[in-house]
Amino acid sequence: MSNKITRRRMLRNAGLAGVGLVWSGRRASGQDRSPNDQLNIAFVGAGGQAGFSLAGLASENIVALCDVDERRAAKAFGQHPNARKFRDFRKMLDQMHQQIDAVVVCTPDHVHAPASIRAMRLGKHVYCEKPLTWSIEEARLMATEAKKNSVATQMGTQGMAGDGSRAGVEAVRSGVLGPVREMHVWTDRAAGWWPQGVDRPKDTPPIPGSLQWDLWLGPAPERPYHPAYVPFKWRGWKDFGTGAIGDMGIHNAAMPFVGLQLGLPVSAEIVQTSGLGRETFPAWSILRIEFPARGALPPVTLHWYDGGKKPSSDLIGGRPVAGNGAILVGEQGTLYSIGWTGGDWHLLPEEKFRDWKPPAATVPRSAGHHHEWIAACKGGPATFCNFVDFAAPLTEIMLLGCLAQRAGKKIAWDAAAMRASNWPEGDAFIRREYRKGWGI
C-alpha cells in the first residue's frame, strides 16, 4: 500500500492537534442534521469498556449491538432490548448500514482498524477506543479514510476532554518551561493488570458456549482458545494487543504530545527490559524515543517506563513519583503531570511558580468527550481527539515503542517511507497481514 501521508503533513497536523485547525469541515451526513436529532448508533463490542460509551451516548438511539461473547454483552443486550443483536460486525454493517449513522468500536486492539475502516467506507462516523490501531499502517489508513469519507471521528482518550488537560496544553505552549528537550512518561501497567513476559499456554481447554472464538480472533492468526487471552488479558499478547505503551502511553503522553507539538519520531530503542519474548511484550521495559526539532522548538527525547519502573524522583525535587504520569523538563522549569488524564499537573519548583498566572485560554473547552463526538456527527466542529490530527500520529509514536520492544534494538524510523530502515523484519508488524476474510 502506498504511503499517501507525507512526513511533512504528519508533522504539521500533529503540531495543530486538538485545536480544530487542520480538519474542521462539516461532515457530509451531518450537514443538514438538527442538533436535536438522535443519531442511530451501532456498537462493535458491547461488553466491558463499551458500558462507558453506552452511558455517554445515552441521549442517542442505539440501534444495533454486536459482540462475540453473549455472556459479556448480556448487560448491554438487556439494557437495549430494541437494538438488533449480532455476533459478527461484518454482517451487522452489511445488513444495517442504511439504518446506521455512527459506529462505536470497543474491541481488542487487533479489531479496531478492520471494524472502523469498514464503517468509515460506508460513510459512518466512528468512535474508536485507544490505541487507535494495532499497526502503524492501520493508523495512517484510519486517518486517510476519515478525511476521505468526511466522517466525524474520536479516539477514546477521555482525559483530554477535561479543562485541566487543555489548560496543560496552554501552559506548555506558553513557554513557561523554556525550551523542553526531555520528557518522561510512565505507567504501573502491565503488572497486576494483565500478563506480560509469559509464553503461550500449551493446554487447550474447551471454548465457553457463550463465546464465538473464531470471530474473536477476527483478523489475527489462528490459534486455539485459552482463558489466558480473554477477557481483557489479551492486551499483553502481541497478536492481539499493544502492551502497556499502547494501552497507557496513549493516555499519559496525550497532553504533553499536544503541548509540545510533537511530530513523528526518528528513532525508538529499548534501553532496559525484563527480557524479550515471542508471544508477549516484556513484563517491564524502559524505552527511549527521539523526536527532531520542530521549527524553533528543539529536539525532544521521550523516556518511557512501564511495568512499575519510574523516572528518578530527583526530576521533581524528591517528591514521590505517582504510578502513572508525565514529566516535562525545560530550561526554566518542570511540569509534573500526575495520573492518566493530563489534567492534574504542577509547575516546579513551586517557589519559582507560586505567583505564575495561566495564559489566556486558546484551546476550546469541552462539554464532554462523547458530547464532542455527537456534536461533530451532527455537523459541528471536529473533535479534539479526531483520527486525522491527534489519534493517528499519537498512536504511531506508541506503536514505534512496540516495534522497539519486538526488535530488541534501536529502530531508525523513516516516516516518509513508513519503514524501519535498519530492521526490514519489522515490515511484518508495520504492514499487517490479515487472516482470510478479515482484510481491509
N, C-alpha and C positions, 0 to 999 in steps of 0.2 A: 504493500500500500504506500502511495506517495505521501510525503510529509508536506502538507499544504500550509502548516502554521510555521512561519519562519521564527528564528530566534529573536530577531528584532521586534517582531509583533508580539511575541510572548513576553518579552521584557517590558514593552510599552504597556501591554494590558495589565501585567502584574503590578506595575507601578501605580496604576489607576484603580486597583482592585477595591471594590466595595463602595465606591462613591458615585457609581452610575454614570461615569463619563465616557465609557467606551461603547457600551451596547445598551442603549436605553430606549430603543424604539418600541412602538406599540406592537403587541402580539396580534398576529393575524386573526386567530379565533376568538380573541377577547376584545377586538377593536370596537365592536358595536354592542358589547355586553354591558348591561347596567351593573353597577357595583352591588346592587341588591339582589341580582340573580344568583341562584345557587349553582355551583359547579357540580357536575356529575363526575365523581372521583372513583377510581378503581385502585385497589391495593394489591401489589405483588409482595406477598409476605404479610400475614395478618396476626401472627403471634409475636411475643417478645416486644422488641422495640417499637413495633407497629402500634402498640397501645398508646404510646405517647403522641404519635401523629394522628391517630383516630380521635383522641381527645382534642388536639389542637385544631383539627379540621371539622369539629362537631357542627359548625354553622353551615356546612355544605352537605350535599347529598351523596352518600356512599352507595354506589350502585352495584359494585362487584368486589368480592374478596377472594383472593387466591392464596392458597397455602398448601404445601406438600405434606403437612402434618396436621391431621384433623384434631388431634389432642391439643397441640399447641395453639391452634386457632379457635378452639371451642368458645372461648370467652367472646372474641370478636364476632364469631358467627352468631352467637346468641344475642349480642347487643344490636346486631343489624340483620334482623330476620328477613327484611325485604331485599337485601343485596343478593345477587346471584353468586353462587359458590363454585369455585374452580380449584383444581389441583395443578393445572398446567397454565402458566401465564400466556403461552403462545396461543392456546385455544381461547383463552379469555379475550385477548386482543383481537383475534380473528373474528370471533363471534359478536363482540360487543363494541367494536371500535366506533361505530356510528352513534353509540349512546354514551360515550365517554368523552369528557373534556380534558381530564388530567389524570395522571398516574403517580402513585407513591410507591417507591421501591424500598422495601425493608427486608432485604435478604442478606445472606452471607456475601462477602466481597466479590466472589467469583461470578456471581449472577448479576451484579449491578449493571454492567455495560450491556450485556445481551438483552436484558429486560428494558432498560432505559432507552437504548437506541432504537429498539423495535417500536417503542411507544412514540418517540420523537418523530420517527419517519412516517408515522400515521398522523402527525400534526398535534400530538398530545403534549400538554405541559407536563413537566416531570419534577418531582421532588425525590431526591435520592439520598439515602443515608451515607455517612462518611465511612471510609475513604471513598472518593468518587468511583474508583475502579480498582481492578486487580493488576492491570498492566499499564505501562506508560502510553503505548499506542492507543489503548482504550480511552485514556484520559483526554488525549488530543482529539480523538474521534468524537467523544461526547461534546466537547466544545464546538467542534465543527458542525455537528448535527443540530445542536441547539441554535446556533446562529443561522444555519441554512434553512431551518424549518420555522424560524421566528417564533419559538415557544418560550414560555417563562420557565425558568429553572431555579432550583435552590438545593444546595447540599446541606445535609443535616449537621451544621456547625452551630448549634443553638446558642452557644455562649456569645457569638458575635452580634446577637440581637440586643445585648444589654447596653445600657448607657455607659457603663464603666469601660467596657471593651472599646467602644467607639471613642470615648474620651482618651483612652490609652493610645489609640492611633494618633489622635491630635497632639498629645503630649510628645510622642516620639518625633512626629513630623515638625514640631515647633523648633527643634534644635536644642532643647534644654539640656540634652545629654552631651552635646557636642558630637563630633564625628564618632560613629559607632562601628567598630571593627570586630567585635566579639559578642557572640550570642550563645547562651546555654539554654537548652530545653531538655526536660526530663520527665519521666513517669515512673510510678511504682509498679506498673504492669510490665510483664505478664504475671509476675509472681503472685500466687493466690487468686488469680482471676481465671486463667486457663493454662494448660500445659504447653511449655516450650522446652526445647532441648531434649526431646524424647523421640524414640523410634516408633515405627509403625507397629501396631499390635498384630500378633500372629494368629490369634483365635478368630473365629467367625461366628459370633452369636447370631441368633435369628433376628430378622428385621421386625420391629414392632408393627402390629397390624395397622396402626394409625398413620404410618409413615410410608410415603412413596419414595423409596431410596433412589431409584433411577432419576426421578425428577429433581430430587435434592441435589444430586451430583450435577445435573444440568450440563454445562459446557466443560466441566472438569474431567480429567482422565478417570476412567472406570476403576473402581476398587471395591472390595467387599464392605458392607456396612459394619460399623462398630460404634458403640456408645462413646468411644474416645473422641469422636468428631462432633456429635450433636447431643443436645442443643448448645450453642454458644462456644463450645470448646474448639470449634473449627478455626478460631482466629489465629492460632499459632501454627497451623498446618499450611505448608507452602502452597499446596494445590488449591486451597480454599480462601485463606486469609492473607493478611499483610503484616501480621505480628504487632508488636507493641507500638512501633513507629507509625504504622498505618492506622492503628486504632486511636492512639492518643497524641501522636505528633500533630495530626491534623487539628486537634483542639488546642493543644498547648502552644503551638507555634503560630496560630492564626493571627492574633492581634499583632505580634511583632512582625510577621510576614507583611502585613498591610502597612504598618507604620514605617518600616524600613524600606518599603517599596522594592522588596527583593524580586529579582527576576529568577532565571533558572541557573542552577549551579554549573560549575565547570569540572567538579570532581567530588567524589564521595569515597570514604575509606573506613574500614573497621580498625579501630585503634586497639581495643581490648575486647575480649569475648570469653564467655564460658566454654566455647567450643562450637565448631561448625557441624551441623547435621544435615543429612539428606532430606529428611521429611519435615522437620520443623525449624523455625527460627531459633537462635540461641536463647538460652534461659536468661541471659543478660548480655548487654553489649554497650560499648561506647564507640560512637562514630564521630567522624569529622567531615563536614560538608563545606566546600569552598564556593563562595559567590564572588563574581567580578564586581568591579566598580560600576556604578550606575550614574553616569553623568558626573556631577560634583560629589556624589556620595561614594565613600571609599569601599574597597572590598570588605566582605564580612566572612568570618569563619563561624559556622554553626557547630557547636559541640552537642551531640545527642547522647543521652544516658537512659537506659531502661532496665527493667528487672530489679529496681531498687537502688541502682547506682545513682549517685548525685554529684553535682559540682561541689567544689570546695565552699564551705561557709565563709571563707575569707573574702569571697566576692561580695558578700552582703554584710560585712562588718562583724562576722562571727555569729550572726543570728542562726537559729535552727533552720535548716532547709526543708521546705514542705515536701510532701510526697509527689506532687505534681507542680510544674511551674515553668517559668522562663526568667532569664536574667539577661538584660542588655547592658553591656559595659561600654560607656562612652568616655571621651576625654574629659568631660566636665561633670559627669555623674553616672549613676547606675539606676536602672529601672528593674525592680523586682516584682514579678507577677506571680501571685500565689494561686494554685489550683488550675483548673482546666478552662475556665470561661474567658480569661484575659481581662476580667473586669476588676479584680482585687489586686491593685498594683500600688507600689510606693516608690518614691524617688529617694535615693540615698546618696550621700549621708543626710540624715534627717535634719541636722542643724543647718546645713547649707541650703536646704529647700523649704525650710519652715515657713517662709513668707512667700513662697512661689505662687503665682496666680496662673491658673489654667488658661490656655489660649481660647480665643473665641471659637465656638462650635462651627466646624466646617464639614463634618461628616453627618449626614442625615440620621436622626434618631429613629428608632424602630417602634412600631405599635405591637410588635411580636413577631417571632421568627416565622411561624406559619401564616400569620396575617399578611406579612410582606409578600409571600408567595401567592396567596389568594388574590391580593390586590393586583399583582403583576399578571396573573392569569386573566384578570378582567380588564386588562389594558393599561394598568398603572406602571410606575417606574420599575426598572429591573431590580431584582433583589440584591441585597448586599453579597450573598454567598452564591451568586449565579455561576453556572458552569464555565462560562467564557472567560470572565475576568478574574475570578477568585478560585473556584474549585479545581479546575484542571491544572493550573500551574502549581498550586499548593500541594495537590496530590502527587504530581510528578516529582516534586522535591522529596517527599516521603518515600515514594517508590524507588528513588535512586538510593536511599538508605537501605531499603530491602535488597536492592541489587548488590550493594556492597556486602551485605550480610550473606548473600549467596556466593559471591565471588571469593570472599576472604582476602581481598587485596584492594588497593586503590583503583578506583574506576575513573578513567578520564572520560568526561561526558561531552560528546559532540551533539549539542542540542539541535543544530540545524539539520543534521543527518539522522537524528534520533538513534544514536548508537553509542555504545561504549567502545571507543576507538582502540583500546588496548585489551579488550576482552570480547572477542567475537562470539564466544559461547553464550554471552548474555542475551543475544538476539532472541533466544527461545523464550525469555521472560519479558523482554521489551515488546515483542510482537508475538502474540499468543496464538497457539493452535487450539482450535475448538473441537470438542467431540462431535461426531457426525450428527447433524440435525439441530445443532445449537449455535452455529456460526452467525456472525453479524455482517 
